[in-house]
């Protein structure tokens, strides 16, 4: 019997409650179901900040800082 699971924001299937989540974890652990999450997709705040800092130019960082300062001290 396949249970209809709610969908997450990216269309992934999620368990509806704690018991369904436990059953899903058990099925993944026993190999009955495949874990379809994309590993490494999400980053911690520090890693995301570092990646953003490395991708921005100095002028872009200055503009962001200027906008933040004006909002703070406006």
PDB file of N, CA, C, O and CB in Angstrom:
ATOM      1  N   UNK A   1       0.844  -1.176   0.000  1.00  0.00           N
ATOM      2  CA  UNK A   1       0.000   0.000   0.000  1.00  0.00           C
ATOM      3  C   UNK A   1       0.889   1.239   0.000  1.00  0.00           C
ATOM      4  O   UNK A   1       1.639   1.457   0.951  1.00  0.00           O
ATOM      5  CB  UNK A   1      -0.960  -0.002   1.219  1.00  0.00           C
ATOM      6  N   UNK A   2       0.819   2.033  -1.025  1.00  0.00           N
ATOM      7  CA  UNK A   2       1.602   3.259  -1.134  1.00  0.00           C
ATOM      8  C   UNK A   2       0.820   4.413  -0.516  1.00  0.00           C
ATOM      9  O   UNK A   2      -0.342   4.641  -0.852  1.00  0.00           O
ATOM     10  CB  UNK A   2       1.955   3.563  -2.615  1.00  0.00           C
ATOM     11  N   UNK A   3       1.466   5.129   0.381  1.00  0.00           N
ATOM     12  CA  UNK A   3       0.831   6.252   1.066  1.00  0.00           C
ATOM     13  C   UNK A   3       1.096   7.519   0.265  1.00  0.00           C
ATOM     14  O   UNK A   3       2.217   7.750  -0.188  1.00  0.00           O
ATOM     15  CB  UNK A   3       1.357   6.397   2.530  1.00  0.00           C
ATOM     16  N   UNK A   4       0.077   8.328   0.094  1.00  0.00           N
ATOM     17  CA  UNK A   4       0.233   9.588  -0.607  1.00  0.00           C
ATOM     18  C   UNK A   4       0.920  10.576   0.331  1.00  0.00           C
ATOM     19  O   UNK A   4       0.377  10.930   1.378  1.00  0.00           O
ATOM     20  CB  UNK A   4      -1.141  10.135  -1.099  1.00  0.00           C
ATOM     21  N   UNK A   5       2.114  11.017  -0.052  1.00  0.00           N
ATOM     22  CA  UNK A   5       2.880  11.919   0.782  1.00  0.00           C
ATOM     23  C   UNK A   5       2.752  13.343   0.276  1.00  0.00           C
ATOM     24  O   UNK A   5       2.676  13.568  -0.932  1.00  0.00           O
ATOM     25  CB  UNK A   5       4.343  11.496   0.826  1.00  0.00           C
ATOM     26  N   UNK A   6       2.728  14.306   1.186  1.00  0.00           N
ATOM     27  CA  UNK A   6       2.703  15.701   0.741  1.00  0.00           C
ATOM     28  C   UNK A   6       3.994  16.055   0.019  1.00  0.00           C
ATOM     29  O   UNK A   6       5.022  15.409   0.224  1.00  0.00           O
ATOM     30  CB  UNK A   6       2.487  16.648   1.933  1.00  0.00           C
ATOM     31  N   UNK A   7       3.941  17.075  -0.822  1.00  0.00           N
ATOM     32  CA  UNK A   7       5.119  17.478  -1.580  1.00  0.00           C
ATOM     33  C   UNK A   7       5.745  18.709  -0.953  1.00  0.00           C
ATOM     34  O   UNK A   7       5.049  19.604  -0.473  1.00  0.00           O
ATOM     35  CB  UNK A   7       4.758  17.748  -3.048  1.00  0.00           C
ATOM     36  N   UNK A   8       7.070  18.741  -0.965  1.00  0.00           N
ATOM     37  CA  UNK A   8       7.816  19.875  -0.450  1.00  0.00           C
ATOM     38  C   UNK A   8       7.888  20.981  -1.478  1.00  0.00           C
ATOM     39  O   UNK A   8       7.295  20.860  -2.550  1.00  0.00           O
ATOM     40  CB  UNK A   8       9.212  19.453  -0.034  1.00  0.00           C
ATOM     41  N   UNK A   9       8.600  22.061  -1.180  1.00  0.00           N
ATOM     42  CA  UNK A   9       8.665  23.198  -2.082  1.00  0.00           C
ATOM     43  C   UNK A   9       9.339  22.890  -3.420  1.00  0.00           C
ATOM     44  O   UNK A   9       9.084  23.575  -4.410  1.00  0.00           O
ATOM     45  CB  UNK A   9       9.387  24.315  -1.413  1.00  0.00           C
ATOM     46  N   UNK A  10      10.188  21.876  -3.459  1.00  0.00           N
ATOM     47  CA  UNK A  10      10.853  21.507  -4.708  1.00  0.00           C
ATOM     48  C   UNK A  10      10.233  20.272  -5.336  1.00  0.00           C
ATOM     49  O   UNK A  10      10.830  19.667  -6.227  1.00  0.00           O
ATOM     50  CB  UNK A  10      12.331  21.270  -4.466  1.00  0.00           C
ATOM     51  N   UNK A  11       9.046  19.888  -4.887  1.00  0.00           N
ATOM     52  CA  UNK A  11       8.336  18.762  -5.457  1.00  0.00           C
ATOM     53  C   UNK A  11       8.703  17.418  -4.858  1.00  0.00           C
ATOM     54  O   UNK A  11       8.180  16.391  -5.291  1.00  0.00           O
ATOM     55  CB  UNK A  11       8.574  18.723  -6.901  1.00  0.00           C
ATOM     56  N   UNK A  12       9.600  17.401  -3.860  1.00  0.00           N
ATOM     57  CA  UNK A  12       9.981  16.137  -3.254  1.00  0.00           C
ATOM     58  C   UNK A  12       8.871  15.619  -2.342  1.00  0.00           C
ATOM     59  O   UNK A  12       8.104  16.395  -1.772  1.00  0.00           O
ATOM     60  CB  UNK A  12      11.286  16.293  -2.470  1.00  0.00           C
ATOM     61  N   UNK A  13       8.802  14.316  -2.219  1.00  0.00           N
ATOM     62  CA  UNK A  13       7.774  13.712  -1.378  1.00  0.00           C
ATOM     63  C   UNK A  13       8.244  13.726   0.063  1.00  0.00           C
ATOM     64  O   UNK A  13       9.399  13.405   0.343  1.00  0.00           O
ATOM     65  CB  UNK A  13       7.450  12.268  -1.837  1.00  0.00           C
ATOM     66  N   UNK A  14       7.363  14.094   0.977  1.00  0.00           N
ATOM     67  CA  UNK A  14       7.682  14.176   2.391  1.00  0.00           C
ATOM     68  C   UNK A  14       6.654  13.409   3.210  1.00  0.00           C
ATOM     69  O   UNK A  14       5.491  13.306   2.820  1.00  0.00           O
ATOM     70  CB  UNK A  14       7.748  15.636   2.846  1.00  0.00           C
ATOM     71  N   UNK A  15       7.085  12.875   4.343  1.00  0.00           N
ATOM     72  CA  UNK A  15       6.120  12.246   5.242  1.00  0.00           C
ATOM     73  C   UNK A  15       5.221  13.297   5.884  1.00  0.00           C
ATOM     74  O   UNK A  15       5.653  14.417   6.159  1.00  0.00           O
ATOM     75  CB  UNK A  15       6.843  11.429   6.327  1.00  0.00           C
ATOM     76  N   UNK A  16       3.969  12.922   6.117  1.00  0.00           N
ATOM     77  CA  UNK A  16       3.003  13.858   6.663  1.00  0.00           C
ATOM     78  C   UNK A  16       3.087  14.036   8.164  1.00  0.00           C
ATOM     79  O   UNK A  16       2.698  15.087   8.673  1.00  0.00           O
ATOM     80  CB  UNK A  16       1.647  13.421   6.309  1.00  0.00           C
ATOM     81  N   UNK A  17       3.584  13.040   8.894  1.00  0.00           N
ATOM     82  CA  UNK A  17       3.689  13.168  10.343  1.00  0.00           C
ATOM     83  C   UNK A  17       4.890  12.365  10.845  1.00  0.00           C
ATOM     84  O   UNK A  17       5.641  11.800  10.049  1.00  0.00           O
ATOM     85  CB  UNK A  17       2.385  12.690  11.035  1.00  0.00           C
ATOM     86  N   UNK A  18       5.064  12.319  12.147  1.00  0.00           N
ATOM     87  CA  UNK A  18       6.228  11.682  12.753  1.00  0.00           C
ATOM     88  C   UNK A  18       6.269  10.183  12.463  1.00  0.00           C
ATOM     89  O   UNK A  18       7.336   9.639  12.180  1.00  0.00           O
ATOM     90  CB  UNK A  18       6.231  11.920  14.257  1.00  0.00           C
ATOM     91  N   UNK A  19       5.138   9.522  12.528  1.00  0.00           N
ATOM     92  CA  UNK A  19       5.110   8.077  12.286  1.00  0.00           C
ATOM     93  C   UNK A  19       5.474   7.772  10.842  1.00  0.00           C
ATOM     94  O   UNK A  19       6.242   6.847  10.578  1.00  0.00           O
ATOM     95  CB  UNK A  19       3.725   7.498  12.617  1.00  0.00           C
ATOM     96  N   UNK A  20       4.925   8.548   9.897  1.00  0.00           N
ATOM     97  CA  UNK A  20       5.276   8.349   8.494  1.00  0.00           C
ATOM     98  C   UNK A  20       6.771   8.603   8.261  1.00  0.00           C
ATOM     99  O   UNK A  20       7.405   7.915   7.461  1.00  0.00           O
ATOM    100  CB  UNK A  20       4.431   9.273   7.597  1.00  0.00           C
ATOM    101  N   UNK A  21       7.329   9.596   8.965  1.00  0.00           N
ATOM    102  CA  UNK A  21       8.757   9.878   8.832  1.00  0.00           C
ATOM    103  C   UNK A  21       9.581   8.701   9.339  1.00  0.00           C
ATOM    104  O   UNK A  21      10.578   8.330   8.721  1.00  0.00           O
ATOM    105  CB  UNK A  21       9.130  11.161   9.597  1.00  0.00           C
ATOM    106  N   UNK A  22       9.170   8.110  10.462  1.00  0.00           N
ATOM    107  CA  UNK A  22       9.887   6.959  11.018  1.00  0.00           C
ATOM    108  C   UNK A  22       9.819   5.763  10.070  1.00  0.00           C
ATOM    109  O   UNK A  22      10.810   5.055   9.890  1.00  0.00           O
ATOM    110  CB  UNK A  22       9.308   6.579  12.392  1.00  0.00           C
ATOM    111  N   UNK A  23       8.665   5.539   9.472  1.00  0.00           N
ATOM    112  CA  UNK A  23       8.511   4.444   8.524  1.00  0.00           C
ATOM    113  C   UNK A  23       9.389   4.688   7.305  1.00  0.00           C
ATOM    114  O   UNK A  23      10.006   3.756   6.788  1.00  0.00           O
ATOM    115  CB  UNK A  23       7.036   4.284   8.106  1.00  0.00           C
ATOM    116  N   UNK A  24       9.450   5.919   6.846  1.00  0.00           N
ATOM    117  CA  UNK A  24      10.270   6.252   5.687  1.00  0.00           C
ATOM    118  C   UNK A  24      11.755   6.026   5.990  1.00  0.00           C
ATOM    119  O   UNK A  24      12.479   5.483   5.155  1.00  0.00           O
ATOM    120  CB  UNK A  24      10.025   7.710   5.262  1.00  0.00           C
ATOM    121  N   UNK A  25      12.212   6.439   7.176  1.00  0.00           N
ATOM    122  CA  UNK A  25      13.605   6.221   7.571  1.00  0.00           C
ATOM    123  C   UNK A  25      13.911   4.732   7.625  1.00  0.00           C
ATOM    124  O   UNK A  25      14.975   4.300   7.182  1.00  0.00           O
ATOM    125  CB  UNK A  25      13.896   6.875   8.936  1.00  0.00           C
ATOM    126  N   UNK A  26      12.981   3.941   8.166  1.00  0.00           N
ATOM    127  CA  UNK A  26      13.167   2.496   8.255  1.00  0.00           C
ATOM    128  C   UNK A  26      13.266   1.881   6.859  1.00  0.00           C
ATOM    129  O   UNK A  26      14.103   1.008   6.629  1.00  0.00           O
ATOM    130  CB  UNK A  26      12.011   1.851   9.045  1.00  0.00           C
ATOM    131  N   UNK A  27      12.425   2.323   5.929  1.00  0.00           N
ATOM    132  CA  UNK A  27      12.455   1.787   4.570  1.00  0.00           C
ATOM    133  C   UNK A  27      13.762   2.151   3.866  1.00  0.00           C
ATOM    134  O   UNK A  27      14.306   1.336   3.120  1.00  0.00           O
ATOM    135  CB  UNK A  27      11.257   2.309   3.764  1.00  0.00           C
ATOM    136  N   UNK A  28      14.268   3.350   4.091  1.00  0.00           N
ATOM    137  CA  UNK A  28      15.540   3.756   3.498  1.00  0.00           C
ATOM    138  C   UNK A  28      16.668   2.918   4.090  1.00  0.00           C
ATOM    139  O   UNK A  28      17.559   2.475   3.365  1.00  0.00           O
ATOM    140  CB  UNK A  28      15.802   5.268   3.729  1.00  0.00           C
ATOM    141  N   UNK A  29      16.634   2.697   5.416  1.00  0.00           N
ATOM    142  CA  UNK A  29      17.695   1.930   6.090  1.00  0.00           C
ATOM    143  C   UNK A  29      17.725   0.477   5.632  1.00  0.00           C
ATOM    144  O   UNK A  29      18.800  -0.114   5.533  1.00  0.00           O
ATOM    145  CB  UNK A  29      17.506   1.986   7.604  1.00  0.00           C
ATOM    146  N   UNK A  30      16.570  -0.106   5.355  1.00  0.00           N
ATOM    147  CA  UNK A  30      16.522  -1.508   4.939  1.00  0.00           C
ATOM    148  C   UNK A  30      16.674  -1.682   3.439  1.00  0.00           C
ATOM    149  O   UNK A  30      16.740  -2.811   2.952  1.00  0.00           O
ATOM    150  CB  UNK A  30      15.229  -2.133   5.385  1.00  0.00           C
ATOM    151  N   UNK A  31      16.731  -0.573   2.692  1.00  0.00           N
ATOM    152  CA  UNK A  31      16.906  -0.657   1.247  1.00  0.00           C
ATOM    153  C   UNK A  31      15.614  -0.843   0.482  1.00  0.00           C
ATOM    154  O   UNK A  31      15.640  -1.013  -0.737  1.00  0.00           O
ATOM    155  CB  UNK A  31      17.822  -1.770   0.922  1.00  0.00           C
ATOM    156  N   UNK A  32      14.497  -0.816   1.159  1.00  0.00           N
ATOM    157  CA  UNK A  32      13.199  -0.976   0.505  1.00  0.00           C
ATOM    158  C   UNK A  32      12.841   0.268  -0.314  1.00  0.00           C
ATOM    159  O   UNK A  32      12.090   0.197  -1.287  1.00  0.00           O
ATOM    160  CB  UNK A  32      12.104  -1.257   1.550  1.00  0.00           C
ATOM    161  N   UNK A  33      13.392   1.397   0.102  1.00  0.00           N
ATOM    162  CA  UNK A  33      13.103   2.667  -0.554  1.00  0.00           C
ATOM    163  C   UNK A  33      14.433   3.400  -0.732  1.00  0.00           C
ATOM    164  O   UNK A  33      15.327   3.283   0.106  1.00  0.00           O
ATOM    165  CB  UNK A  33      12.073   3.530   0.277  1.00  0.00           C
ATOM    166  N   UNK A  34      14.561   4.151  -1.819  1.00  0.00           N
ATOM    167  CA  UNK A  34      15.792   4.876  -2.070  1.00  0.00           C
ATOM    168  C   UNK A  34      15.686   6.294  -1.530  1.00  0.00           C
ATOM    169  O   UNK A  34      14.647   6.942  -1.652  1.00  0.00           O
ATOM    170  CB  UNK A  34      16.112   4.893  -3.567  1.00  0.00           C
ATOM    171  N   UNK A  35      16.770   6.766  -0.933  1.00  0.00           N
ATOM    172  CA  UNK A  35      16.812   8.138  -0.438  1.00  0.00           C
ATOM    173  C   UNK A  35      17.050   9.045  -1.639  1.00  0.00           C
ATOM    174  O   UNK A  35      18.113   8.991  -2.257  1.00  0.00           O
ATOM    175  CB  UNK A  35      17.930   8.329   0.660  1.00  0.00           C
ATOM    176  N   UNK A  36      16.069   9.876  -1.971  1.00  0.00           N
ATOM    177  CA  UNK A  36      16.164  10.682  -3.187  1.00  0.00           C
ATOM    178  C   UNK A  36      16.538  12.135  -2.921  1.00  0.00           C
ATOM    179  O   UNK A  36      16.383  12.985  -3.798  1.00  0.00           O
ATOM    180  CB  UNK A  36      14.862  10.635  -3.925  1.00  0.00           C
ATOM    181  N   UNK A  37      17.032  12.426  -1.714  1.00  0.00           N
ATOM    182  CA  UNK A  37      17.458  13.793  -1.436  1.00  0.00           C
ATOM    183  C   UNK A  37      18.771  14.072  -2.135  1.00  0.00           C
ATOM    184  O   UNK A  37      19.598  13.174  -2.298  1.00  0.00           O
ATOM    185  CB  UNK A  37      17.592  14.032   0.078  1.00  0.00           C
ATOM    186  N   UNK A  38      18.964  15.296  -2.544  1.00  0.00           N
ATOM    187  CA  UNK A  38      20.216  15.700  -3.173  1.00  0.00           C
ATOM    188  C   UNK A  38      21.168  16.122  -2.065  1.00  0.00           C
ATOM    189  O   UNK A  38      20.945  17.123  -1.386  1.00  0.00           O
ATOM    190  CB  UNK A  38      19.997  16.858  -4.213  1.00  0.00           C
ATOM    191  N   UNK A  39      22.220  15.354  -1.894  1.00  0.00           N
ATOM    192  CA  UNK A  39      23.162  15.690  -0.837  1.00  0.00           C
ATOM    193  C   UNK A  39      24.018  16.865  -1.267  1.00  0.00           C
ATOM    194  O   UNK A  39      24.355  17.001  -2.443  1.00  0.00           O
ATOM    195  CB  UNK A  39      24.042  14.482  -0.482  1.00  0.00           C
ATOM    196  N   UNK A  40      24.366  17.708  -0.319  1.00  0.00           N
ATOM    197  CA  UNK A  40      25.202  18.845  -0.605  1.00  0.00           C
ATOM    198  C   UNK A  40      24.465  20.015  -1.216  1.00  0.00           C
ATOM    199  O   UNK A  40      25.085  21.021  -1.562  1.00  0.00           O
ATOM    200  CB  UNK A  40      26.285  18.438  -1.495  1.00  0.00           C
ATOM    201  N   UNK A  41      23.186  19.910  -1.354  1.00  0.00           N
ATOM    202  CA  UNK A  41      22.421  20.982  -1.982  1.00  0.00           C
ATOM    203  C   UNK A  41      22.305  22.183  -1.054  1.00  0.00           C
ATOM    204  O   UNK A  41      22.379  23.327  -1.501  1.00  0.00           O
ATOM    205  CB  UNK A  41      21.030  20.486  -2.379  1.00  0.00           C
ATOM    206  N   UNK A  42      22.124  21.924   0.233  1.00  0.00           N
ATOM    207  CA  UNK A  42      21.990  23.017   1.178  1.00  0.00           C
ATOM    208  C   UNK A  42      23.321  23.271   1.848  1.00  0.00           C
ATOM    209  O   UNK A  42      24.128  22.355   2.006  1.00  0.00           O
ATOM    210  CB  UNK A  42      20.908  22.715   2.219  1.00  0.00           C
ATOM    211  N   UNK A  43      23.546  24.473   2.232  1.00  0.00           N
ATOM    212  CA  UNK A  43      24.801  24.844   2.885  1.00  0.00           C
ATOM    213  C   UNK A  43      24.491  25.467   4.235  1.00  0.00           C
ATOM    214  O   UNK A  43      23.403  25.992   4.470  1.00  0.00           O
ATOM    215  CB  UNK A  43      25.627  25.823   2.003  1.00  0.00           C
ATOM    216  N   UNK A  44      25.474  25.394   5.105  1.00  0.00           N
ATOM    217  CA  UNK A  44      25.332  26.098   6.372  1.00  0.00           C
ATOM    218  C   UNK A  44      25.462  27.585   6.090  1.00  0.00           C
ATOM    219  O   UNK A  44      25.920  27.977   5.017  1.00  0.00           O
ATOM    220  CB  UNK A  44      26.394  25.621   7.421  1.00  0.00           C
ATOM    221  N   UNK A  45      25.071  28.393   7.023  1.00  0.00           N
ATOM    222  CA  UNK A  45      25.136  29.837   6.823  1.00  0.00           C
ATOM    223  C   UNK A  45      26.538  30.322   6.553  1.00  0.00           C
ATOM    224  O   UNK A  45      26.749  31.187   5.703  1.00  0.00           O
ATOM    225  CB  UNK A  45      24.585  30.548   8.017  1.00  0.00           C
ATOM    226  N   UNK A  46      27.510  29.766   7.277  1.00  0.00           N
ATOM    227  CA  UNK A  46      28.895  30.194   7.107  1.00  0.00           C
ATOM    228  C   UNK A  46      29.422  29.805   5.726  1.00  0.00           C
ATOM    229  O   UNK A  46      30.101  30.602   5.079  1.00  0.00           O
ATOM    230  CB  UNK A  46      29.779  29.587   8.202  1.00  0.00           C
ATOM    231  N   UNK A  47      29.119  28.595   5.271  1.00  0.00           N
ATOM    232  CA  UNK A  47      29.582  28.148   3.958  1.00  0.00           C
ATOM    233  C   UNK A  47      28.919  28.952   2.846  1.00  0.00           C
ATOM    234  O   UNK A  47      29.561  29.284   1.850  1.00  0.00           O
ATOM    235  CB  UNK A  47      29.299  26.651   3.770  1.00  0.00           C
ATOM    236  N   UNK A  48      27.637  29.264   3.012  1.00  0.00           N
ATOM    237  CA  UNK A  48      26.932  30.055   2.001  1.00  0.00           C
ATOM    238  C   UNK A  48      27.496  31.464   1.942  1.00  0.00           C
ATOM    239  O   UNK A  48      27.647  32.027   0.857  1.00  0.00           O
ATOM    240  CB  UNK A  48      25.423  30.099   2.298  1.00  0.00           C
ATOM    241  N   UNK A  49      27.812  32.044   3.106  1.00  0.00           N
ATOM    242  CA  UNK A  49      28.384  33.390   3.134  1.00  0.00           C
ATOM    243  C   UNK A  49      29.749  33.416   2.460  1.00  0.00           C
ATOM    244  O   UNK A  49      30.069  34.356   1.733  1.00  0.00           O
ATOM    245  CB  UNK A  49      28.501  33.893   4.577  1.00  0.00           C
ATOM    246  N   UNK A  50      30.548  32.387   2.699  1.00  0.00           N
ATOM    247  CA  UNK A  50      31.868  32.310   2.078  1.00  0.00           C
ATOM    248  C   UNK A  50      31.745  32.189   0.557  1.00  0.00           C
ATOM    249  O   UNK A  50      32.474  32.853  -0.181  1.00  0.00           O
ATOM    250  CB  UNK A  50      32.661  31.118   2.646  1.00  0.00           C
ATOM    251  N   UNK A  51      30.825  31.341   0.089  1.00  0.00           N
ATOM    252  CA  UNK A  51      30.625  31.168  -1.347  1.00  0.00           C
ATOM    253  C   UNK A  51      30.143  32.470  -1.983  1.00  0.00           C
ATOM    254  O   UNK A  51      30.567  32.819  -3.085  1.00  0.00           O
ATOM    255  CB  UNK A  51      29.619  30.036  -1.620  1.00  0.00           C
ATOM    256  N   UNK A  52      29.266  33.182  -1.300  1.00  0.00           N
ATOM    257  CA  UNK A  52      28.771  34.453  -1.828  1.00  0.00           C
ATOM    258  C   UNK A  52      29.877  35.483  -1.868  1.00  0.00           C
ATOM    259  O   UNK A  52      30.009  36.222  -2.843  1.00  0.00           O
ATOM    260  CB  UNK A  52      27.604  34.971  -0.990  1.00  0.00           C
ATOM    261  N   UNK A  53      30.682  35.538  -0.799  1.00  0.00           N
ATOM    262  CA  UNK A  53      31.780  36.498  -0.731  1.00  0.00           C
ATOM    263  C   UNK A  53      32.770  36.257  -1.869  1.00  0.00           C
ATOM    264  O   UNK A  53      33.273  37.209  -2.465  1.00  0.00           O
ATOM    265  CB  UNK A  53      32.495  36.406   0.630  1.00  0.00           C
ATOM    266  N   UNK A  54      33.051  34.992  -2.172  1.00  0.00           N
ATOM    267  CA  UNK A  54      34.004  34.683  -3.229  1.00  0.00           C
ATOM    268  C   UNK A  54      33.456  34.971  -4.620  1.00  0.00           C
ATOM    269  O   UNK A  54      34.222  35.222  -5.550  1.00  0.00           O
ATOM    270  CB  UNK A  54      34.412  33.241  -3.138  1.00  0.00           C
ATOM    271  N   UNK A  55      32.125  34.936  -4.767  1.00  0.00           N
ATOM    272  CA  UNK A  55      31.544  35.154  -6.085  1.00  0.00           C
ATOM    273  C   UNK A  55      31.299  36.634  -6.396  1.00  0.00           C
ATOM    274  O   UNK A  55      31.127  36.994  -7.561  1.00  0.00           O
ATOM    275  CB  UNK A  55      30.249  34.396  -6.195  1.00  0.00           C
ATOM    276  N   UNK A  56      31.283  37.493  -5.375  1.00  0.00           N
ATOM    277  CA  UNK A  56      31.030  38.919  -5.594  1.00  0.00           C
ATOM    278  C   UNK A  56      32.327  39.675  -5.841  1.00  0.00           C
ATOM    279  O   UNK A  56      33.377  39.321  -5.304  1.00  0.00           O
ATOM    280  CB  UNK A  56      30.294  39.523  -4.394  1.00  0.00           C
ATOM    281  N   UNK A  57      32.244  40.719  -6.659  1.00  0.00           N
ATOM    282  CA  UNK A  57      33.401  41.584  -6.865  1.00  0.00           C
ATOM    283  C   UNK A  57      33.478  42.578  -5.707  1.00  0.00           C
ATOM    284  O   UNK A  57      32.533  42.711  -4.929  1.00  0.00           O
ATOM    285  CB  UNK A  57      33.313  42.328  -8.241  1.00  0.00           C
ATOM    286  N   UNK A  58      34.593  43.264  -5.601  1.00  0.00           N
ATOM    287  CA  UNK A  58      34.771  44.261  -4.545  1.00  0.00           C
ATOM    288  C   UNK A  58      33.746  45.379  -4.635  1.00  0.00           C
ATOM    289  O   UNK A  58      33.247  45.854  -3.614  1.00  0.00           O
ATOM    290  CB  UNK A  58      36.166  44.843  -4.607  1.00  0.00           C
ATOM    291  N   UNK A  59      33.430  45.802  -5.859  1.00  0.00           N
ATOM    292  CA  UNK A  59      32.444  46.877  -6.047  1.00  0.00           C
ATOM    293  C   UNK A  59      31.048  46.421  -5.608  1.00  0.00           C
ATOM    294  O   UNK A  59      30.298  47.189  -5.006  1.00  0.00           O
ATOM    295  CB  UNK A  59      32.413  47.329  -7.527  1.00  0.00           C
ATOM    296  N   UNK A  60      30.710  45.164  -5.917  1.00  0.00           N
ATOM    297  CA  UNK A  60      29.394  44.644  -5.505  1.00  0.00           C
ATOM    298  C   UNK A  60      29.302  44.554  -3.982  1.00  0.00           C
ATOM    299  O   UNK A  60      28.269  44.884  -3.400  1.00  0.00           O
ATOM    300  CB  UNK A  60      29.135  43.251  -6.135  1.00  0.00           C
ATOM    301  N   UNK A  61      30.386  44.107  -3.335  1.00  0.00           N
ATOM    302  CA  UNK A  61      30.387  44.029  -1.870  1.00  0.00           C
ATOM    303  C   UNK A  61      30.262  45.416  -1.255  1.00  0.00           C
ATOM    304  O   UNK A  61      29.558  45.593  -0.260  1.00  0.00           O
ATOM    305  CB  UNK A  61      31.666  43.341  -1.366  1.00  0.00           C
ATOM    306  N   UNK A  62      30.934  46.393  -1.835  1.00  0.00           N
ATOM    307  CA  UNK A  62      30.851  47.769  -1.338  1.00  0.00           C
ATOM    308  C   UNK A  62      29.434  48.317  -1.471  1.00  0.00           C
ATOM    309  O   UNK A  62      28.929  48.980  -0.565  1.00  0.00           O
ATOM    310  CB  UNK A  62      31.835  48.672  -2.094  1.00  0.00           C
ATOM    311  N   UNK A  63      28.802  48.038  -2.595  1.00  0.00           N
ATOM    312  CA  UNK A  63      27.431  48.518  -2.809  1.00  0.00           C
ATOM    313  C   UNK A  63      26.471  47.893  -1.794  1.00  0.00           C
ATOM    314  O   UNK A  63      25.580  48.567  -1.277  1.00  0.00           O
ATOM    315  CB  UNK A  63      26.965  48.198  -4.249  1.00  0.00           C
ATOM    316  N   UNK A  64      26.659  46.607  -1.513  1.00  0.00           N
ATOM    317  CA  UNK A  64      25.810  45.928  -0.528  1.00  0.00           C
ATOM    318  C   UNK A  64      26.041  46.519   0.854  1.00  0.00           C
ATOM    319  O   UNK A  64      25.087  46.755   1.596  1.00  0.00           O
ATOM    320  CB  UNK A  64      26.090  44.406  -0.514  1.00  0.00           C
ATOM    321  N   UNK A  65      27.310  46.763   1.208  1.00  0.00           N
ATOM    322  CA  UNK A  65      27.628  47.337   2.511  1.00  0.00           C
ATOM    323  C   UNK A  65      27.082  48.757   2.637  1.00  0.00           C
ATOM    324  O   UNK A  65      26.582  49.140   3.695  1.00  0.00           O
ATOM    325  CB  UNK A  65      29.140  47.332   2.736  1.00  0.00           C
ATOM    326  N   UNK A  66      27.178  49.539   1.560  1.00  0.00           N
ATOM    327  CA  UNK A  66      26.658  50.900   1.549  1.00  0.00           C
ATOM    328  C   UNK A  66      25.147  50.912   1.769  1.00  0.00           C
ATOM    329  O   UNK A  66      24.623  51.723   2.533  1.00  0.00           O
ATOM    330  CB  UNK A  66      27.006  51.590   0.230  1.00  0.00           C
ATOM    331  N   UNK A  67      24.459  50.001   1.088  1.00  0.00           N
ATOM    332  CA  UNK A  67      22.996  49.905   1.229  1.00  0.00           C
ATOM    333  C   UNK A  67      22.618  49.484   2.662  1.00  0.00           C
ATOM    334  O   UNK A  67      21.661  50.005   3.233  1.00  0.00           O
ATOM    335  CB  UNK A  67      22.414  48.888   0.196  1.00  0.00           C
ATOM    336  N   UNK A  68      23.374  48.542   3.232  1.00  0.00           N
ATOM    337  CA  UNK A  68      23.094  48.097   4.604  1.00  0.00           C
ATOM    338  C   UNK A  68      23.331  49.230   5.591  1.00  0.00           C
ATOM    339  O   UNK A  68      22.546  49.417   6.521  1.00  0.00           O
ATOM    340  CB  UNK A  68      23.967  46.881   4.973  1.00  0.00           C
ATOM    341  N   UNK A  69      24.422  49.997   5.396  1.00  0.00           N
ATOM    342  CA  UNK A  69      24.716  51.112   6.305  1.00  0.00           C
ATOM    343  C   UNK A  69      23.643  52.184   6.222  1.00  0.00           C
ATOM    344  O   UNK A  69      23.238  52.742   7.242  1.00  0.00           O
ATOM    345  CB  UNK A  69      26.086  51.720   5.986  1.00  0.00           C
ATOM    346  N   UNK A  70      23.179  52.477   5.003  1.00  0.00           N
ATOM    347  CA  UNK A  70      22.139  53.507   4.878  1.00  0.00           C
ATOM    348  C   UNK A  70      20.836  53.051   5.495  1.00  0.00           C
ATOM    349  O   UNK A  70      20.098  53.863   6.053  1.00  0.00           O
ATOM    350  CB  UNK A  70      21.917  53.868   3.415  1.00  0.00           C
ATOM    351  N   UNK A  71      20.536  51.748   5.403  1.00  0.00           N
ATOM    352  CA  UNK A  71      19.319  51.240   6.038  1.00  0.00           C
ATOM    353  C   UNK A  71      19.456  51.277   7.559  1.00  0.00           C
ATOM    354  O   UNK A  71      18.488  51.537   8.272  1.00  0.00           O
ATOM    355  CB  UNK A  71      19.017  49.803   5.563  1.00  0.00           C
ATOM    356  N   UNK A  72      20.664  51.013   8.043  1.00  0.00           N
ATOM    357  CA  UNK A  72      20.890  50.984   9.480  1.00  0.00           C
ATOM    358  C   UNK A  72      20.884  52.393  10.069  1.00  0.00           C
ATOM    359  O   UNK A  72      20.285  52.623  11.119  1.00  0.00           O
ATOM    360  CB  UNK A  72      22.211  50.289   9.793  1.00  0.00           C
ATOM    361  N   UNK A  73      21.543  53.331   9.402  1.00  0.00           N
ATOM    362  CA  UNK A  73      21.702  54.666   9.950  1.00  0.00           C
ATOM    363  C   UNK A  73      20.804  55.711   9.284  1.00  0.00           C
ATOM    364  O   UNK A  73      20.729  56.852   9.740  1.00  0.00           O
ATOM    365  CB  UNK A  73      23.131  55.085   9.826  1.00  0.00           C
ATOM    366  N   UNK A  74      20.127  55.318   8.212  1.00  0.00           N
ATOM    367  CA  UNK A  74      19.227  56.089   7.398  1.00  0.00           C
ATOM    368  C   UNK A  74      18.862  57.412   7.827  1.00  0.00           C
ATOM    369  O   UNK A  74      18.093  58.091   7.147  1.00  0.00           O
ATOM    370  CB  UNK A  74      18.092  55.413   7.235  1.00  0.00           C
TER     371      UNK A  74
END
